[in-house]
Amino acid sequence: MKTRFKKISIALLLIGGYSATFAQAPKPTRTVAEKLGYPANSRLLIIHAQDMGMAHSIDKATFEALEKGWVTSGSIMVPCPWFPEVAHWAKSHPNADLGIRLDMNASYPGYRWGPVSDQKPGSGLLDADGYLPALQQYVARHASQEDVEKEARAQIEKARKSGIPISHLDNYAKALIQTPALFQVYWKLGQEYKVPIVFPSRQVVQKGAASSGGKTYSFGGTTVNLDQLPMDGVTEIFAGYTKKDWLSAYEKGLASLPPGVYQLSVHLGYDDEELQAVTGNDPNWGSQWRQNDFDLVSNPEFQTFLKDQGFILVGWKELGKAMAPQ
């Protein structure tokens, strides 16, 4: 089977007729690595576990990976049924690097969840049964900016009230980078809560926006400062690999990265009865996929590869420091 490992590079925010003037951005005077005390040519890597709170199987696998240092960060889906388990674990692990994976979708046909906020009938964040919509494209077409901000803010506040120290914001299924209006919500909340957002890369802004001078760009109707986007890229494995090729696929993709700051997104879980029921027969990000990712991060061979490649493992808490004025 032909396979490939993709580096996400999304020049989106295009739904709704957004157009851009291309400009060459000035090079930063100091790299993110230098701001954090590392050599300029370092390769910094966040190993980021997705979807905490979705299922007990996912939580259990991610807790172990965080506790043992196999991953450096995780993001939580607050509307999901197992969120209380994550909140309870976080209280006994106050140093864990945890973000909120802002969630506007419930994408599994047999496993649904509703919004945290009180959404009125007819909201684009409700399907016919009162659950969050299955597809991010539906949210992009039907949900108002106001409803999305209300729900995103409710998720953040619920996590904060549960005592979770939030290191960053992520977004499930990339729903909040589908349109300029949704990106404005995402960016606004990152600025308001003073945490970085997971975004494909600074280069997406540099290539697809008009420079406002220095490191500031007008992107999707939003004024974006590149210092608030500390990553050079997000990488993850995509469909087409068999279990036996899992390790080599990750190694090949990571080995090719130049100096910079990257997030490796993984989806952890066990191929058990619970997760099989949650994800159904979905071959992409299903129970076997998540078991493969867990086996990868816990594999000493993979950990040795990262060391041999000279990757410096960091978390979102550290990258948040690079946002501060230097």
C-alpha positions as CSV (number, residue, x, y, z in Angstrom):
1,M,0.0,0.0,0.0
2,K,1.4,3.4,-0.9
3,T,1.8,5.6,2.1
4,R,3.0,9.0,3.0
5,F,3.5,11.2,6.1
6,K,2.1,14.7,5.7
7,K,3.2,17.9,7.3
8,I,0.1,20.0,7.7
9,S,0.4,23.3,5.9
10,I,-3.0,24.9,5.7
11,A,-3.4,28.0,3.7
12,L,-7.1,28.1,4.6
13,L,-9.4,30.7,6.1
14,L,-10.7,30.7,2.5
15,I,-14.3,29.9,2.9
16,G,-16.3,33.0,2.3
17,G,-14.1,34.5,-0.4
18,Y,-11.1,35.6,1.7
19,S,-8.3,36.9,-0.5
20,A,-4.8,37.9,0.5
21,T,-1.9,40.0,-0.6
22,F,1.3,38.1,-0.4
23,A,4.3,39.6,1.4
24,Q,7.7,38.5,2.6
25,A,7.8,38.8,6.4
26,P,10.9,40.0,8.1
27,K,13.0,37.4,9.8
28,P,12.7,37.4,13.6
29,T,15.6,38.8,15.4
30,R,15.6,35.9,17.9
31,T,14.2,32.4,17.3
32,V,11.8,30.8,19.7
33,A,14.5,28.4,20.6
34,E,16.8,31.3,21.6
35,K,14.1,32.9,23.6
36,L,13.8,29.7,25.6
37,G,17.5,29.4,26.1
38,Y,18.3,26.9,23.4
39,P,20.7,27.2,20.4
40,A,19.2,29.0,17.3
41,N,19.5,25.8,15.2
42,S,17.6,23.6,17.7
43,R,14.6,21.4,16.8
44,L,12.1,21.7,19.5
45,L,9.3,19.2,19.6
46,I,6.0,19.0,21.5
47,I,4.5,15.5,21.6
48,H,0.9,16.3,21.9
49,A,-1.8,13.8,22.9
50,Q,-5.3,14.7,21.6
51,D,-8.9,14.1,22.7
52,M,-8.6,13.7,26.5
53,G,-12.1,13.4,28.0
54,M,-13.5,11.6,25.0
55,A,-13.3,8.1,26.5
56,H,-11.9,6.3,29.6
57,S,-9.6,4.3,27.3
58,I,-8.1,7.5,25.8
59,D,-7.8,9.1,29.3
60,K,-6.0,6.1,30.8
61,A,-3.5,5.8,28.0
62,T,-2.8,9.6,28.0
63,F,-2.4,9.8,31.7
64,E,0.3,7.1,31.6
65,A,2.0,8.8,28.7
66,L,2.1,12.1,30.5
67,E,3.2,10.6,33.7
68,K,6.1,8.7,32.1
69,G,7.1,11.6,29.8
70,W,6.3,9.8,26.6
71,V,4.3,12.9,25.6
72,T,4.8,16.4,26.8
73,S,1.4,17.9,26.4
74,G,-2.3,17.0,26.1
75,S,-5.5,18.7,25.1
76,I,-9.0,18.2,26.7
77,M,-12.4,18.0,25.0
78,V,-14.6,19.6,27.7
79,P,-18.0,18.6,26.3
80,C,-17.2,14.9,26.3
81,P,-18.6,12.4,28.9
82,W,-15.2,11.6,30.5
83,F,-14.1,15.2,31.1
84,P,-14.7,14.8,34.9
85,E,-12.1,12.0,35.0
86,V,-9.5,14.4,33.4
87,A,-10.4,17.2,35.8
88,H,-9.9,14.8,38.8
89,W,-6.6,13.6,37.4
90,A,-5.4,17.2,36.8
91,K,-5.9,18.1,40.5
92,S,-3.3,15.5,41.5
93,H,-1.0,16.4,38.6
94,P,-0.8,20.2,38.8
95,N,2.3,20.4,36.7
96,A,0.8,18.6,33.7
97,D,0.8,20.6,30.5
98,L,-2.9,20.6,29.5
99,G,-4.8,22.7,27.0
100,I,-8.4,22.9,25.9
101,R,-9.3,21.3,22.5
102,L,-12.2,23.6,21.7
103,D,-14.8,21.3,20.3
104,M,-17.7,22.2,18.0
105,N,-18.3,18.7,16.7
106,A,-19.4,15.2,17.8
107,S,-18.1,13.2,14.9
108,Y,-18.7,9.6,15.8
109,P,-22.2,8.3,14.6
110,G,-22.8,6.1,17.6
111,Y,-21.2,8.2,20.2
112,R,-22.5,11.8,20.6
113,W,-22.3,14.7,23.0
114,G,-23.9,18.1,23.3
115,P,-22.6,21.6,23.8
116,V,-21.6,23.0,27.2
117,S,-23.4,26.3,26.6
118,D,-27.1,26.9,26.3
119,Q,-27.6,27.0,22.6
120,K,-31.0,28.1,21.3
121,P,-33.1,26.0,18.9
122,G,-31.9,26.6,15.4
123,S,-28.3,27.1,16.4
124,G,-25.7,25.9,14.0
125,L,-24.1,24.1,16.9
126,L,-27.0,21.7,17.3
127,D,-28.1,18.9,15.1
128,A,-31.7,17.6,15.0
129,D,-31.2,15.5,18.2
130,G,-29.5,18.3,20.2
131,Y,-26.0,17.1,19.9
132,L,-23.1,19.0,18.4
133,P,-23.0,18.6,14.6
134,A,-21.0,15.7,13.1
135,L,-18.9,17.8,10.7
136,Q,-16.8,20.9,11.0
137,Q,-18.0,21.9,7.6
138,Y,-21.5,22.1,8.9
139,V,-20.3,24.4,11.7
140,A,-18.5,26.6,9.2
141,R,-21.6,27.0,7.0
142,H,-24.3,27.3,9.7
143,A,-23.0,28.4,13.1
144,S,-22.8,32.1,13.9
145,Q,-19.7,33.7,15.2
146,E,-21.6,34.6,18.4
147,D,-22.7,31.0,19.1
148,V,-19.3,29.6,18.5
149,E,-17.7,32.2,20.8
150,K,-20.3,31.5,23.5
151,E,-19.6,27.7,23.3
152,A,-15.8,28.1,23.2
153,R,-15.8,30.4,26.1
154,A,-18.1,28.1,28.1
155,Q,-15.7,25.2,27.5
156,I,-12.7,27.2,28.7
157,E,-14.5,28.5,31.8
158,K,-15.8,25.0,32.7
159,A,-12.2,23.8,32.6
160,R,-10.9,26.7,34.7
161,K,-13.6,26.3,37.3
162,S,-12.6,22.6,37.5
163,G,-9.1,23.8,38.5
164,I,-7.3,22.9,35.3
165,P,-4.4,25.3,34.6
166,I,-4.7,25.9,30.8
167,S,-1.4,26.1,28.9
168,H,-2.8,26.5,25.3
169,L,-5.9,26.3,23.1
170,D,-6.4,23.7,20.4
171,N,-9.4,23.0,18.1
172,Y,-11.0,19.7,17.3
173,A,-11.2,18.8,13.6
174,K,-9.6,22.2,12.8
175,A,-13.2,23.6,13.0
176,L,-12.0,27.0,14.2
177,I,-9.7,27.6,11.2
178,Q,-12.3,26.9,8.6
179,T,-13.4,30.5,8.0
180,P,-12.2,34.1,8.9
181,A,-15.1,34.5,11.3
182,L,-14.2,31.3,13.2
183,F,-10.5,32.1,13.3
184,Q,-11.3,35.5,14.8
185,V,-13.0,33.7,17.7
186,Y,-10.0,31.4,18.1
187,W,-7.4,34.1,18.0
188,K,-9.4,36.4,20.3
189,L,-9.8,33.8,23.0
190,G,-6.0,33.0,22.9
191,Q,-5.2,36.6,23.4
192,E,-7.8,37.1,26.1
193,Y,-6.7,34.1,28.1
194,K,-3.0,34.8,27.4
195,V,-2.2,31.4,26.1
196,P,-0.9,30.3,22.7
197,I,-3.1,28.6,20.1
198,V,-2.3,25.5,18.1
199,F,-2.0,26.8,14.5
200,P,-0.4,25.0,11.5
201,S,2.6,27.4,11.3
202,R,3.7,31.1,11.2
203,Q,4.5,30.5,7.5
204,V,0.8,30.1,6.7
205,V,0.3,33.7,7.9
206,Q,3.5,35.0,6.2
207,K,2.4,33.5,2.9
208,G,-1.3,34.3,3.0
209,A,-1.6,37.7,4.6
210,A,-0.8,41.3,4.1
211,S,2.0,42.7,6.3
212,S,1.0,45.5,8.6
213,G,4.7,46.2,9.4
214,G,7.2,44.3,11.4
215,K,5.8,41.0,12.7
216,T,2.2,42.1,12.4
217,Y,-0.1,40.8,9.7
218,S,-3.8,41.2,8.7
219,F,-4.9,37.6,8.4
220,G,-8.6,36.6,7.9
221,G,-9.7,40.0,9.1
222,T,-7.6,39.6,12.3
223,T,-4.4,41.4,13.3
224,V,-1.9,38.6,14.0
225,N,1.5,39.1,15.6
226,L,3.9,36.3,14.6
227,D,5.3,36.2,18.2
228,Q,2.0,34.8,19.3
229,L,2.4,31.8,16.9
230,P,5.5,30.1,18.1
231,M,5.4,27.0,15.9
232,D,6.9,26.2,12.5
233,G,4.7,23.3,11.8
234,V,2.3,20.6,13.1
235,T,2.9,17.0,11.9
236,E,1.0,13.8,12.3
237,I,0.5,10.5,10.6
238,F,-2.3,10.1,8.1
239,A,-4.2,7.2,6.6
240,G,-2.4,4.6,4.6
241,Y,0.0,2.9,7.0
242,T,-0.1,-0.6,8.5
243,K,0.9,-1.2,12.1
244,K,4.2,-2.7,11.1
245,D,5.1,0.6,9.3
246,W,4.0,2.9,12.0
247,L,7.4,3.6,13.6
248,S,9.3,4.0,10.3
249,A,6.6,6.4,9.1
250,Y,7.0,8.7,12.1
251,E,10.7,8.5,12.0
252,K,10.8,9.4,8.3
253,G,8.6,12.4,8.8
254,L,10.4,13.8,11.8
255,A,13.9,13.2,10.5
256,S,13.2,15.6,7.5
257,L,12.3,18.6,9.7
258,P,14.7,21.5,9.6
259,P,15.5,23.6,12.7
260,G,12.4,25.1,14.3
261,V,9.5,24.4,16.6
262,Y,7.1,21.6,15.9
263,Q,4.1,19.7,17.3
264,L,3.8,16.0,16.8
265,S,0.1,15.2,17.3
266,V,-0.7,11.7,18.5
267,H,-4.0,10.1,19.4
268,L,-3.6,7.6,22.3
269,G,-5.9,4.9,23.5
270,Y,-6.3,1.1,23.8
271,D,-7.8,-1.1,21.3
272,D,-10.3,-2.3,23.8
273,E,-14.1,-3.0,23.9
274,E,-14.9,0.6,25.0
275,L,-12.9,2.4,22.3
276,Q,-14.0,-0.1,19.7
277,A,-17.6,0.8,20.5
278,V,-16.9,4.6,20.6
279,T,-15.1,4.7,17.2
280,G,-16.9,1.9,15.4
281,N,-15.2,0.6,12.4
282,D,-13.5,3.9,11.5
283,P,-10.0,3.0,10.3
284,N,-8.9,6.6,10.8
285,W,-8.2,7.6,14.4
286,G,-10.1,4.5,15.6
287,S,-9.2,2.2,18.4
288,Q,-6.5,0.3,16.5
289,W,-5.0,3.7,15.3
290,R,-4.9,4.9,18.9
291,Q,-3.3,1.7,20.1
292,N,-0.6,2.1,17.4
293,D,0.1,5.6,18.6
294,F,0.3,4.5,22.2
295,D,2.7,1.7,21.2
296,L,4.8,4.2,19.3
297,V,5.3,6.8,22.1
298,S,6.0,4.1,24.6
299,N,8.5,2.4,22.3
300,P,12.1,2.7,23.6
301,E,13.3,2.6,20.0
302,F,11.2,5.7,19.2
303,Q,12.5,7.5,22.2
304,T,16.1,6.6,21.2
305,F,15.4,7.9,17.7
306,L,14.3,11.3,19.1
307,K,17.5,11.6,21.2
308,D,19.7,10.6,18.3
309,Q,18.0,13.1,16.1
310,G,18.7,15.8,18.7
311,F,15.1,16.8,19.3
312,I,14.5,18.9,22.4
313,L,11.2,17.9,24.0
314,V,9.2,20.9,25.2
315,G,5.6,21.7,26.2
316,W,3.1,24.4,25.6
317,K,3.9,26.0,28.9
318,E,7.4,26.7,27.6
319,L,6.2,28.0,24.3
320,G,3.9,30.3,26.2
321,K,7.0,32.0,27.6
322,A,8.1,32.9,24.1
323,M,4.9,34.9,23.7
324,A,6.0,37.4,26.4
325,P,7.7,40.6,25.2
326,Q,11.5,40.0,25.0
